[in-house]
């Protein structure tokens, strides 16, 4: 085990993309074996020393930042194992939790397979992705990280460990589940609150008859330390094409998305040779105008943009492209004005385009020296229009610089509110709380992919209430009785 006590040698562990300041720790521990993790957690538990798990430090909610105690880095658990073919269309691979997602994706692709989740931050670790149930732009077709985790190895605060495999252990109808570790069994009682049946990354997973492995996906480093995972791989697509469509009315873009979503969901089930989008992304006029100086292709009077992608083969390319052209023209769009991409180089230009928006936003934030406020809410599909109109009303009333983009195929958008003063920042936080409350009232979630971390406590409270938070706290203490792991992640370590 490597131990660092000179804070100058681990300053990079005290920053992430959240903009939070003041992170601090007494020591950095870099374990190299499961036994290292086990002994460290047991010692810290006995001495009640807070432990924050970190590795990539790429999150946006401060979950990996320590505020006291010690840091446990999983960086040495970076192995990428051999691919085990299960069938013609499925394979498994075991990786260390500190392995970089982009390296995993590149390795398996070189060997004829694909790890489907495509989170925006490719330099994140797989352990971080599991702890937040990361998704990304292609989640519309492929889903979140959860879907591709077949097993995990996790170490608990009493020094015990377990390998939990999908499909082996389930909660009963009352939410009771048995966890088998090397030191015996633990009888766990899942929280009783109701979570929405949409894309969601808020709260401990507790859906009826939950698979035990799912309880530890999205736990934000509060229940144990994941040291390895067995990932599910699928065959890669042969080709990919896509386009960016510009609309002069945002409502027209919403109608277009609704039809494409419904066609895609139907054709995904039937396997029909038809429209089956991999991603459907949205950009409002403020987001597009922000980057128009870099992309003159964006029309002057644009109100919204939609980016779509679909995978295909050489044999199906022409047929599928024709179907997309037909539906685009149906909505009064001249396809000569659509920015199409049909090869790897053009697809990379799309990726740069999509990421240019947050890049420019971050430049503004850095210049203002005021953190941005970025929402992560998702709502049921039939409530999306109401959610967008509500946000626009709040932004216009308060005359705040704002822009919205994100995963409209999943009714999951990111509204960024940019403050130039501390007073505006406090106003932005208040508006975010109102947006979160509105999303919950519509049957939605306050966070669909980034998690709660340390910056969204009021929003989780708005979603689950005090009783729900107490259920989470009680569940955490059943696995971490000294309350040392992930201090203040998701909810405060002690009741306010």
Secondary structure, 3 states (H helix, E strand, C coil): CEEECCHHHCHHHHCCCCCCCCCECCEEEECCCHHHHHHHHHHHHHHCCCEEEECCCCCCCCCCCCECCEEEECCCCCCEEEEEEEECCEEEEEEECCCEHHHHHHHHHHCCCECCCECCCCCCEHHHHHHHCCCECCHHHHCCHHHHEEEEEEECCCCCEEEEECCCCECCCCCEEEEEECCEEEEEECCCCCCCCCCCCCCCCCCCCCEHHHHCCCCCCCCCEEEEEEEEEECCCCEEEEEEEEECCHHHHHHHHHHHHHHHHHHHHHCCCCCCCCEEEEEEHHHHHHHCCCCCCCCCCCCEEEEEEEEECCCCHHHHHHHHHHHHHHCCCCHHHCEEECCHHHHHHHHHHHHHHHHHHHHHHHHHCCCCEECECECCHHHHHHHHHHHHHHHHHHCCEEEEEEEHHHCEEEEEEECCCHHHHHHHHHHHHHHHHHHHHCCCECECCCCCCCCCHHHHHHHHHHHHHHHHHHHHHHHCCCCCECCCCCCCCCCC
